[in-house]
Amino acid sequence: MNPLTLPAGALCALVGPPGAGKSTFARTHFKPTEVVSSDFCRALVADDENDQSATGDAFEVLHLIVDKRMERGRLTVIDATNLRDDRPWLLARARHW
């Protein structure tokens, strides 16, 4: 399968429950450097991507990475559940950049 083509500077948020295939979809369609994963950020701050107590810190890291990529005009794909409560931040960042 070929990677999807989205414009430089686009912010793409994958949405779905855990285990729905978001990470598999991201690996199939995007470069590893384009994908910012909440699980990976959780592992960065807690050495365990399943440590839910690290979620707040992980999302601080995720938000920083997203902003830095968007500031540089880079396609950025957020691999997280992106629940309804998260969407206002996503839309605000997309509009900002």
The first five atom37 places (N, CA, C, CB, O) and aatype in JSON, in Angstrom:
{
  "aatype": [12, 2, 14, 10, 16, 10, 14, 0, 7, 0, 10, 4, 0, 10, 19, 7, 14, 14, 7, 0, 7, 11, 15, 16, 13, 0, 1, 16, 8, 13, 11, 14, 16, 6, 19, 19, 15, 15, 3, 13, 4, 1, 0, 10, 19, 0, 3, 3, 6, 2, 3, 5, 15, 0, 16, 7, 3, 0, 13, 6, 19, 10, 8, 10, 9, 19, 3, 11, 1, 12, 6, 1, 7, 1, 10, 16, 19, 9, 3, 0, 16, 2, 10, 1, 3, 3, 1, 14, 17, 10, 10, 0, 1, 0, 1, 8, 17],
  "atom_mask": [
    [1, 1, 1, 1, 1],
    [1, 1, 1, 1, 1],
    [1, 1, 1, 1, 1],
    [1, 1, 1, 1, 1],
    [1, 1, 1, 1, 1],
    [1, 1, 1, 1, 1],
    [1, 1, 1, 1, 1],
    [1, 1, 1, 1, 1],
    [1, 1, 1, 0, 1],
    [1, 1, 1, 1, 1],
    [1, 1, 1, 1, 1],
    [1, 1, 1, 1, 1],
    [1, 1, 1, 1, 1],
    [1, 1, 1, 1, 1],
    [1, 1, 1, 1, 1],
    [1, 1, 1, 0, 1],
    [1, 1, 1, 1, 1],
    [1, 1, 1, 1, 1],
    [1, 1, 1, 0, 1],
    [1, 1, 1, 1, 1],
    [1, 1, 1, 0, 1],
    [1, 1, 1, 1, 1],
    [1, 1, 1, 1, 1],
    [1, 1, 1, 1, 1],
    [1, 1, 1, 1, 1],
    [1, 1, 1, 1, 1],
    [1, 1, 1, 1, 1],
    [1, 1, 1, 1, 1],
    [1, 1, 1, 1, 1],
    [1, 1, 1, 1, 1],
    [1, 1, 1, 1, 1],
    [1, 1, 1, 1, 1],
    [1, 1, 1, 1, 1],
    [1, 1, 1, 1, 1],
    [1, 1, 1, 1, 1],
    [1, 1, 1, 1, 1],
    [1, 1, 1, 1, 1],
    [1, 1, 1, 1, 1],
    [1, 1, 1, 1, 1],
    [1, 1, 1, 1, 1],
    [1, 1, 1, 1, 1],
    [1, 1, 1, 1, 1],
    [1, 1, 1, 1, 1],
    [1, 1, 1, 1, 1],
    [1, 1, 1, 1, 1],
    [1, 1, 1, 1, 1],
    [1, 1, 1, 1, 1],
    [1, 1, 1, 1, 1],
    [1, 1, 1, 1, 1],
    [1, 1, 1, 1, 1],
    [1, 1, 1, 1, 1],
    [1, 1, 1, 1, 1],
    [1, 1, 1, 1, 1],
    [1, 1, 1, 1, 1],
    [1, 1, 1, 1, 1],
    [1, 1, 1, 0, 1],
    [1, 1, 1, 1, 1],
    [1, 1, 1, 1, 1],
    [1, 1, 1, 1, 1],
    [1, 1, 1, 1, 1],
    [1, 1, 1, 1, 1],
    [1, 1, 1, 1, 1],
    [1, 1, 1, 1, 1],
    [1, 1, 1, 1, 1],
    [1, 1, 1, 1, 1],
    [1, 1, 1, 1, 1],
    [1, 1, 1, 1, 1],
    [1, 1, 1, 1, 1],
    [1, 1, 1, 1, 1],
    [1, 1, 1, 1, 1],
    [1, 1, 1, 1, 1],
    [1, 1, 1, 1, 1],
    [1, 1, 1, 0, 1],
    [1, 1, 1, 1, 1],
    [1, 1, 1, 1, 1],
    [1, 1, 1, 1, 1],
    [1, 1, 1, 1, 1],
    [1, 1, 1, 1, 1],
    [1, 1, 1, 1, 1],
    [1, 1, 1, 1, 1],
    [1, 1, 1, 1, 1],
    [1, 1, 1, 1, 1],
    [1, 1, 1, 1, 1],
    [1, 1, 1, 1, 1],
    [1, 1, 1, 1, 1],
    [1, 1, 1, 1, 1],
    [1, 1, 1, 1, 1],
    [1, 1, 1, 1, 1],
    [1, 1, 1, 1, 1],
    [1, 1, 1, 1, 1],
    [1, 1, 1, 1, 1],
    [1, 1, 1, 1, 1],
    [1, 1, 1, 1, 1],
    [1, 1, 1, 1, 1],
    [1, 1, 1, 1, 1],
    [1, 1, 1, 1, 1],
    [1, 1, 1, 1, 1]
  ],
  "atom_positions": [
    [[0.84, -1.18, 0.0], [0.0, 0.0, 0.0], [0.89, 1.24, 0.0], [-0.96, 0.0, 1.22], [1.9, 1.28, 0.71]],
    [[0.53, 2.23, -0.77], [1.31, 3.46, -0.85], [0.98, 4.4, 0.3], [1.05, 4.15, -2.18], [-0.15, 4.41, 0.8]],
    [[1.97, 5.18, 0.72], [1.69, 6.19, 1.76], [0.66, 7.2, 1.27], [2.98, 6.91, 2.18], [0.59, 7.49, 0.08]],
    [[-0.12, 7.71, 2.18], [-1.05, 8.79, 1.85], [-0.26, 10.05, 1.58], [-2.08, 9.01, 2.99], [0.82, 10.25, 2.13]],
    [[-0.79, 10.89, 0.75], [-0.14, 12.16, 0.47], [-0.99, 13.27, 1.07], [0.08, 12.37, -1.06], [-2.11, 13.52, 0.62]],
    [[-0.45, 13.92, 2.07], [-1.09, 15.08, 2.69], [-0.14, 16.26, 2.52], [-1.43, 14.82, 4.21], [1.07, 16.07, 2.41]],
    [[-0.67, 17.47, 2.51], [0.2, 18.62, 2.3], [1.16, 18.84, 3.47], [-0.64, 19.86, 2.09], [0.86, 18.51, 4.62]],
    [[2.32, 19.39, 3.15], [3.27, 19.78, 4.19], [2.55, 20.74, 5.13], [4.56, 20.44, 3.58], [1.77, 21.59, 4.69]],
    [[2.81, 20.6, 6.4], [2.2, 21.48, 7.38], [0.82, 21.03, 7.85], [0.0, 0.0, 0.0], [0.22, 21.69, 8.7]],
    [[0.32, 19.91, 7.3], [-0.99, 19.42, 7.73], [-0.87, 18.76, 9.1], [-1.56, 18.42, 6.7], [0.16, 18.18, 9.44]],
    [[-1.94, 18.86, 9.87], [-2.05, 18.16, 11.14], [-3.14, 17.12, 10.98], [-2.35, 19.15, 12.33], [-4.3, 17.46, 10.73]],
    [[-2.77, 15.86, 11.14], [-3.7, 14.74, 10.97], [-3.82, 14.03, 12.31], [-3.22, 13.76, 9.85], [-2.81, 13.63, 12.89]],
    [[-5.04, 13.87, 12.81], [-5.25, 13.18, 14.07], [-6.0, 11.88, 13.8], [-6.04, 14.07, 15.07], [-7.11, 11.89, 13.28]],
    [[-5.39, 10.78, 14.17], [-6.06, 9.49, 14.07], [-6.97, 9.35, 15.29], [-5.02, 8.31, 13.98], [-6.57, 9.67, 16.4]],
    [[-8.18, 8.88, 15.07], [-9.18, 8.81, 16.13], [-9.71, 7.38, 16.23], [-10.34, 9.82, 15.87], [-10.07, 6.77, 15.22]],
    [[-9.76, 6.86, 17.45], [-10.33, 5.54, 17.66], [-9.93, 4.98, 19.0], [0.0, 0.0, 0.0], [-8.99, 5.46, 19.63]],
    [[-10.65, 3.95, 19.44], [-10.35, 3.34, 20.74], [-9.03, 2.56, 20.7], [-11.49, 2.42, 21.17], [-8.54, 2.24, 19.61]],
    [[-8.47, 2.25, 21.85], [-7.25, 1.44, 21.89], [-7.48, 0.12, 21.14], [-6.83, 1.16, 23.36], [-8.53, -0.51, 21.26]],
    [[-6.47, -0.29, 20.37], [-6.55, -1.55, 19.64], [-7.32, -1.48, 18.33], [0.0, 0.0, 0.0], [-7.54, -2.52, 17.7]],
    [[-7.73, -0.29, 17.91], [-8.52, -0.16, 16.68], [-7.68, -0.22, 15.41], [-9.29, 1.13, 16.71], [-8.22, -0.35, 14.32]],
    [[-6.35, -0.12, 15.54], [-5.48, -0.18, 14.37], [-4.88, 1.15, 13.96], [0.0, 0.0, 0.0], [-4.33, 1.27, 12.86]],
    [[-4.97, 2.16, 14.82], [-4.41, 3.48, 14.48], [-2.91, 3.41, 14.23], [-4.7, 4.49, 15.61], [-2.42, 3.99, 13.26]],
    [[-2.19, 2.72, 15.1], [-0.73, 2.64, 14.96], [-0.35, 1.87, 13.71], [-0.11, 1.98, 16.19], [0.59, 2.25, 13.0]],
    [[-1.06, 0.8, 13.43], [-0.8, 0.03, 12.2], [-1.07, 0.89, 10.98], [-1.68, -1.24, 12.16], [-0.29, 0.88, 10.02]],
    [[-2.17, 1.62, 11.0], [-2.49, 2.52, 9.9], [-1.38, 3.56, 9.73], [-3.86, 3.23, 10.14], [-0.95, 3.83, 8.61]],
    [[-0.94, 4.14, 10.83], [0.11, 5.17, 10.78], [1.39, 4.6, 10.19], [0.37, 5.74, 12.18], [2.01, 5.22, 9.33]],
    [[1.8, 3.41, 10.64], [3.03, 2.79, 10.13], [2.92, 2.49, 8.64], [3.35, 1.5, 10.89], [3.91, 2.56, 7.91]],
    [[1.72, 2.15, 8.18], [1.5, 1.79, 6.78], [1.53, 3.01, 5.86], [0.17, 1.07, 6.63], [2.0, 2.93, 4.73]],
    [[1.02, 4.13, 6.35], [0.77, 5.27, 5.47], [1.7, 6.47, 5.65], [-0.61, 5.72, 5.64], [1.71, 7.37, 4.81]],
    [[2.47, 6.51, 6.74], [3.28, 7.69, 7.02], [4.69, 7.3, 7.41], [2.64, 8.52, 8.13], [4.94, 6.19, 7.87]],
    [[5.61, 8.22, 7.23], [6.98, 8.02, 7.68], [6.99, 7.97, 9.21], [7.92, 9.16, 7.16], [6.18, 8.63, 9.86]],
    [[7.91, 7.19, 9.79], [7.98, 7.13, 11.26], [8.17, 8.51, 11.9], [9.12, 6.22, 11.69], [7.66, 8.76, 12.99]],
    [[8.9, 9.39, 11.24], [9.16, 10.71, 11.81], [7.94, 11.62, 11.76], [10.31, 11.36, 11.09], [7.9, 12.63, 12.46]],
    [[6.96, 11.29, 10.95], [5.76, 12.11, 10.84], [4.73, 11.79, 11.94], [5.12, 11.92, 9.47], [3.82, 12.58, 12.19]],
    [[4.89, 10.65, 12.58], [3.9, 10.16, 13.55], [4.36, 10.48, 14.97], [3.67, 8.63, 13.38], [5.48, 10.14, 15.36]],
    [[3.49, 11.13, 15.73], [3.74, 11.41, 17.14], [2.74, 10.58, 17.92], [3.61, 12.98, 17.47], [1.53, 10.83, 17.88]],
    [[3.24, 9.58, 18.63], [2.4, 8.61, 19.32], [2.33, 8.9, 20.82], [2.91, 7.21, 19.08], [3.35, 9.13, 21.46]],
    [[1.12, 8.88, 21.35], [0.97, 9.06, 22.8], [1.62, 7.89, 23.55], [-0.52, 9.18, 23.18], [2.18, 8.09, 24.63]],
    [[1.56, 6.69, 23.0], [2.2, 5.54, 23.64], [3.71, 5.74, 23.7], [1.86, 4.24, 22.89], [4.33, 5.48, 24.74]],
    [[4.31, 6.19, 22.6], [5.75, 6.42, 22.58], [6.13, 7.52, 23.57], [6.22, 6.79, 21.16], [7.13, 7.39, 24.28]],
    [[5.34, 8.58, 23.62], [5.63, 9.67, 24.58], [5.5, 9.18, 26.01], [4.69, 10.86, 24.34], [6.27, 9.59, 26.88]],
    [[4.53, 8.3, 26.27], [4.38, 7.72, 27.61], [5.62, 6.89, 27.95], [3.1, 6.85, 27.69], [6.11, 6.93, 29.08]],
    [[6.12, 6.13, 26.98], [7.34, 5.34, 27.19], [8.55, 6.24, 27.44], [7.61, 4.42, 25.99], [9.43, 5.91, 28.24]],
    [[8.59, 7.37, 26.74], [9.71, 8.3, 26.95], [9.78, 8.81, 28.38], [9.59, 9.48, 25.99], [10.86, 8.93, 28.95]],
    [[8.63, 9.11, 28.96], [8.63, 9.7, 30.3], [8.56, 8.68, 31.43], [7.48, 10.65, 30.43], [8.89, 9.0, 32.57]],
    [[8.13, 7.43, 31.13], [7.94, 6.45, 32.2], [8.57, 5.09, 31.92], [6.47, 6.27, 32.46], [8.45, 4.17, 32.73]],
    [[9.24, 4.95, 30.78], [9.81, 3.66, 30.38], [8.76, 2.56, 30.21], [10.83, 3.22, 31.4], [9.1, 1.38, 30.21]],
    [[7.5, 2.94, 30.08], [6.42, 1.96, 29.92], [5.25, 2.64, 29.22], [5.99, 1.36, 31.3], [4.58, 3.5, 29.8]],
    [[5.0, 2.25, 27.97], [3.92, 2.91, 27.22], [2.54, 2.62, 27.8], [3.96, 2.46, 25.77], [1.57, 3.28, 27.43]],
    [[2.43, 1.64, 28.69], [1.14, 1.3, 29.3], [0.93, 1.94, 30.67], [1.02, -0.18, 29.42], [-0.11, 1.72, 31.3]],
    [[1.9, 2.72, 31.13], [1.8, 3.36, 32.46], [0.87, 4.56, 32.37], [3.2, 3.79, 32.98], [1.28, 5.66, 32.01]],
    [[-0.41, 4.34, 32.71], [-1.41, 5.4, 32.58], [-1.16, 6.56, 33.53], [-2.79, 4.83, 32.83], [-1.67, 7.66, 33.31]],
    [[-0.38, 6.34, 34.59], [-0.08, 7.44, 35.51], [0.82, 8.49, 34.84], [0.6, 6.92, 36.78], [0.95, 9.6, 35.35]],
    [[1.44, 8.13, 33.72], [2.33, 9.04, 33.0], [1.62, 9.78, 31.86], [3.51, 8.27, 32.45], [2.26, 10.52, 31.12]],
    [[0.33, 9.59, 31.72], [-0.4, 10.16, 30.58], [-0.31, 11.67, 30.52], [-1.85, 9.74, 30.63], [-0.09, 12.23, 29.45]],
    [[-0.47, 12.35, 31.64], [-0.39, 13.82, 31.64], [0.96, 14.31, 31.15], [0.0, 0.0, 0.0], [1.04, 15.2, 30.31]],
    [[2.01, 13.74, 31.69], [3.37, 14.12, 31.26], [3.59, 13.76, 29.79], [4.43, 13.43, 32.14], [4.2, 14.52, 29.05]],
    [[3.08, 12.6, 29.39], [3.26, 12.16, 28.0], [2.6, 13.14, 27.03], [2.67, 10.75, 27.81], [3.15, 13.44, 25.98]],
    [[1.42, 13.64, 27.39], [0.74, 14.57, 26.5], [1.41, 15.95, 26.49], [-0.72, 14.7, 26.91], [1.32, 16.66, 25.49]],
    [[2.06, 16.33, 27.57], [2.87, 17.56, 27.53], [3.97, 17.41, 26.49], [3.48, 17.87, 28.92], [4.22, 18.33, 25.71]],
    [[4.63, 16.25, 26.47], [5.69, 15.99, 25.49], [5.09, 15.95, 24.09], [6.42, 14.66, 25.8], [5.64, 16.56, 23.17]],
    [[3.98, 15.24, 23.92], [3.33, 15.15, 22.62], [2.97, 16.53, 22.09], [2.07, 14.27, 22.71], [3.23, 16.84, 20.93]],
    [[2.39, 17.38, 22.94], [2.01, 18.73, 22.51], [3.23, 19.54, 22.1], [1.26, 19.46, 23.64], [3.17, 20.28, 21.12]],
    [[4.32, 19.41, 22.83], [5.55, 20.14, 22.47], [6.07, 19.68, 21.11], [6.64, 19.92, 23.56], [6.43, 20.5, 20.27]],
    [[6.11, 18.36, 20.9], [6.6, 17.84, 19.62], [5.7, 18.3, 18.48], [6.67, 16.3, 19.65], [6.19, 18.72, 17.43]],
    [[4.39, 18.22, 18.68], [3.45, 18.65, 17.64], [3.69, 20.12, 17.3], [1.98, 18.44, 18.1], [3.79, 20.47, 16.13]],
    [[3.79, 20.98, 18.31], [4.01, 22.4, 18.05], [5.33, 22.65, 17.31], [4.0, 23.18, 19.36], [5.38, 23.47, 16.4]],
    [[6.39, 21.95, 17.7], [7.68, 22.15, 17.03], [7.63, 21.69, 15.58], [8.79, 21.4, 17.78], [8.2, 22.34, 14.71]],
    [[6.97, 20.58, 15.31], [6.85, 20.1, 13.92], [5.98, 21.06, 13.1], [6.24, 18.68, 13.89], [6.31, 21.38, 11.96]],
    [[4.88, 21.51, 13.7], [3.99, 22.42, 12.96], [4.68, 23.76, 12.7], [2.68, 22.64, 13.75], [4.52, 24.34, 11.63]],
    [[5.45, 24.23, 13.67], [6.2, 25.47, 13.5], [7.15, 25.37, 12.31], [6.99, 25.8, 14.78], [7.41, 26.37, 11.63]],
    [[7.67, 24.18, 12.05], [8.58, 23.96, 10.94], [7.85, 23.61, 9.63], [9.56, 22.85, 11.29], [8.48, 23.36, 8.61]],
    [[6.52, 23.58, 9.68], [5.75, 23.28, 8.47], [5.8, 21.82, 8.08], [0.0, 0.0, 0.0], [5.7, 21.5, 6.89]],
    [[5.96, 20.92, 9.05], [6.08, 19.5, 8.78], [4.73, 18.8, 8.95], [7.12, 18.86, 9.7], [3.98, 19.1, 9.88]],
    [[4.43, 17.87, 8.06], [3.26, 17.03, 8.23], [3.38, 16.32, 9.57], [3.13, 15.99, 7.05], [4.42, 15.74, 9.89]],
    [[2.32, 16.37, 10.37], [2.34, 15.78, 11.7], [1.08, 14.95, 11.9], [2.45, 16.87, 12.78], [-0.04, 15.44, 11.73]],
    [[1.27, 13.68, 12.26], [0.18, 12.75, 12.47], [0.18, 12.37, 13.95], [0.33, 11.48, 11.55], [1.19, 11.88, 14.46]],
    [[-0.93, 12.61, 14.63], [-1.03, 12.27, 16.05], [-1.71, 10.92, 16.18], [-1.82, 13.37, 16.83], [-2.87, 10.74, 15.81]],
    [[-0.94, 9.96, 16.72], [-1.44, 8.62, 16.96], [-1.82, 8.51, 18.43], [-0.38, 7.54, 16.56], [-0.98, 8.2, 19.29]],
    [[-3.09, 8.76, 18.71], [-3.64, 8.7, 20.06], [-5.13, 8.46, 19.91], [-3.34, 10.03, 20.89], [-5.66, 8.53, 18.8]],
    [[-5.82, 8.17, 21.01], [-7.26, 7.96, 20.89], [-7.97, 9.23, 20.42], [-7.85, 7.5, 22.23], [-9.0, 9.16, 19.76]],
    [[-7.4, 10.4, 20.77], [-7.96, 11.7, 20.37], [-9.45, 11.77, 20.67], [-7.72, 11.94, 18.87], [-10.29, 12.01, 19.8]],
    [[-9.73, 11.57, 21.94], [-11.11, 11.61, 22.4], [-11.69, 13.01, 22.25], [-11.2, 11.15, 23.85], [-10.98, 13.98, 22.0]],
    [[-12.97, 13.08, 22.41], [-13.7, 14.34, 22.23], [-13.07, 15.49, 23.03], [-15.16, 14.17, 22.66], [-13.0, 16.61, 22.53]],
    [[-12.61, 15.22, 24.25], [-12.01, 16.27, 25.08], [-10.7, 16.8, 24.49], [-11.76, 15.75, 26.48], [-10.31, 17.93, 24.77]],
    [[-10.02, 15.99, 23.69], [-8.75, 16.38, 23.09], [-8.94, 17.22, 21.82], [-7.93, 15.15, 22.77], [-8.03, 17.94, 21.42]],
    [[-10.08, 17.13, 21.22], [-10.27, 17.74, 19.9], [-10.21, 19.26, 19.88], [-11.58, 17.3, 19.35], [-9.71, 19.82, 18.9]],
    [[-10.7, 19.97, 20.91], [-10.54, 21.43, 20.87], [-9.06, 21.84, 20.77], [-11.17, 22.05, 22.11], [-8.73, 22.78, 20.04]],
    [[-8.18, 21.15, 21.49], [-6.74, 21.46, 21.4], [-6.24, 21.2, 19.99], [-5.92, 20.62, 22.43], [-5.5, 22.02, 19.43]],
    [[-6.64, 20.07, 19.4], [-6.2, 19.73, 18.05], [-6.64, 20.79, 17.04], [-6.74, 18.36, 17.64], [-5.85, 21.25, 16.22]],
    [[-7.9, 21.18, 17.12], [-8.42, 22.18, 16.18], [-7.75, 23.54, 16.4], [-9.94, 22.32, 16.34], [-7.44, 24.24, 15.43]],
    [[-7.52, 23.91, 17.64], [-6.85, 25.18, 17.93], [-5.43, 25.19, 17.39], [-6.84, 25.44, 19.43], [-4.99, 26.2, 16.84]],
    [[-4.71, 24.08, 17.54], [-3.32, 24.03, 17.06], [-3.3, 24.06, 15.53], [-2.6, 22.75, 17.59], [-2.46, 24.73, 14.93]],
    [[-4.22, 23.35, 14.9], [-4.28, 23.34, 13.44], [-4.57, 24.76, 12.92], [-5.36, 22.34, 12.95], [-3.95, 25.2, 11.95]],
    [[-5.5, 25.45, 13.56], [-5.82, 26.82, 13.14], [-4.63, 27.74, 13.39], [-7.07, 27.35, 13.88], [-4.31, 28.59, 12.55]],
    [[-3.98, 27.58, 14.54], [-2.84, 28.43, 14.9], [-1.73, 28.31, 13.86], [-2.3, 28.06, 16.29], [-1.2, 29.31, 13.39]],
    [[-1.37, 27.1, 13.51], [-0.27, 26.88, 12.58], [-0.73, 26.94, 11.15], [0.38, 25.56, 12.84], [0.08, 26.78, 10.23]]
  ]
}
